Amino acid sequence: MDFSNLIQTVLIYALPVLFAITVHEAAHGYAARHFGDNTALMMGRITLNPLRHIDPVGTILMPLLLYFATSGAFLFGYAKPVPVNFGHLRNPKRDMIWVALAGPASNFLQAIFWAVLLVALVGSGVDERFFVDMARAGVLVNLVMWAFNLFPLPPLDGGRILMGVLPWRQAQWLSRIEPYGFFIVLALVVAGIVGTVWLRPLMSLGYSLINLLITPLTALLG
C-alpha cells in the first residue's frame, strides 16, 4: 500500500468527516433540547467541538484497521451517540421522529454545501486538486452518513424514526431489537446487503436531488 497516497486520502477526508460527524451529533442534541430534553446540553454534547463526539474505537481505530485490512475497499465507523432521554420530550413518540431525523438531515444539508463549493471551485477556475477532491469527498461522506443512518433498524436514526411512525405495539417490538441492532446492521453491511439494497439506491437518489438543486448555480457559472 502506498503510504503517501494513504496520507493524502486521510487529509482529503479528514475535514469532511469531522464536520459530518460533529454536526450530525450536535443536530440531535439541538433537536432534543428544542423538544424538551436537556440531557445532551447538561452533558456538554451540544457543541461543534469534534473531540466531544469522537469515539476512539469507532471513529478512529476501527476505520483505520478496516482500511488497512481491506485496502480501502470497506470502511465502517461510528461516533459517540448523543444522549437523549425520550421520556423528557414533550410528546415522546412524535418528537422522537424529529430528534432522529435531525442528524441525517444535517448531513444532507452539508452534502448540498460541499456540492455548491465544488461547483464554485470548478466554475471559478480553481484547479487545485486537493480542494476539489475535498469538496467531492464532502458530498460523498455526507450522503453515505445520510443514507446509512436512515436504515430502518435501531439504534440507527432510521430505526427510531420507524418506531415513532409505527403503532405502539409494533414500535415496542422493534425497540426490543435495539440491544442487538448494531451487530445485525454490521452483519448486513459485511454481507453487502445494506450497500446493495439500501445505500446505493438511496445515494443515487441523493445525488439526483442535489444535482437538481444546484442546476441553476451550475448554469450560472457555466
ZIVENKA-V23827 format. One record per residue. N is the residue number from 1. RES is the residue in one small letter. PSI is psi in whole degrees, 0 to 359 (* if undefined). Layout:
N RES PSI
N RES PSI
This chain:
1 m 133
2 d 113
3 f 323
4 s 323
5 n 323
6 l 313
7 i 317
8 q 318
9 t 317
10 v 316
11 l 322
12 i 319
13 y 344
14 a 307
15 l 311
16 p 319
17 v 315
18 l 314
19 f 318
20 a 315
21 i 312
22 t 310
23 v 323
24 h 308
25 e 319
26 a 324
27 a 320
28 h 314
29 g 317
30 y 316
31 a 317
32 a 317
33 r 319
34 h 324
35 f 10
36 g 356
37 d 119
38 n 14
39 t 311
40 a 322
41 l 313
42 m 335
43 m 8
44 g 27
45 r 356
46 i 81
47 t 154
48 l 13
49 n 112
50 p 334
51 l 335
52 r 344
53 h 346
54 i 132
55 d 120
56 p 321
57 v 306
58 g 329
59 t 332
60 i 299
61 l 309
62 m 311
63 p 321
64 l 316
65 l 317
66 l 324
67 y 313
68 f 321
69 a 328
70 t 10
71 s 36
72 g 4
73 a 337
74 f 126
75 l 144
76 f 140
77 g 177
78 y 160
79 a 172
80 k 123
81 p 142
82 v 129
83 p 127
84 v 126
85 n 98
86 f 337
87 g 341
88 h 349
89 l 148
90 r 321
91 n 85
92 p 312
93 k 320
94 r 313
95 d 336
96 m 322
97 i 313
98 w 321
99 v 316
100 a 321
101 l 336
102 a 320
103 g 301
104 p 324
105 a 320
106 s 325
107 n 321
108 f 321
109 l 321
110 q 324
111 a 320
112 i 317
113 f 311
114 w 326
115 a 319
116 v 317
117 l 318
118 l 313
119 v 319
120 a 318
121 l 311
122 v 318
123 g 332
124 s 5
125 g 13
126 v 120
127 d 15
128 e 108
129 r 325
130 f 313
131 f 324
132 v 316
133 d 325
134 m 319
135 a 318
136 r 318
137 a 322
138 g 319
139 v 312
140 l 309
141 v 315
142 n 327
143 l 325
144 v 313
145 m 320
146 w 309
147 a 315
148 f 316
149 n 345
150 l 358
151 f 128
152 p 61
153 l 124
154 p 147
155 p 11
156 l 159
157 d 323
158 g 326
159 g 320
160 r 324
161 i 316
162 l 321
163 m 325
164 g 333
165 v 324
166 l 155
167 p 159
168 w 314
169 r 314
170 q 325
171 a 321
172 q 319
173 w 316
174 l 324
175 s 334
176 r 342
177 i 338
178 e 317
179 p 337
180 y 358
181 g 318
182 f 316
183 f 325
184 i 314
185 v 315
186 l 317
187 a 319
188 l 327
189 v 311
190 v 323
191 a 349
192 g 3
193 i 315
194 v 317
195 g 315
196 t 313
197 v 330
198 w 301
199 l 307
200 r 311
201 p 318
202 l 321
203 m 324
204 s 319
205 l 318
206 g 314
207 y 320
208 s 316
209 l 318
210 i 317
211 n 321
212 l 318
213 l 325
214 i 5
215 t 316
216 p 320
217 l 319
218 t 316
219 a 321
220 l 317
221 l 341
222 g *
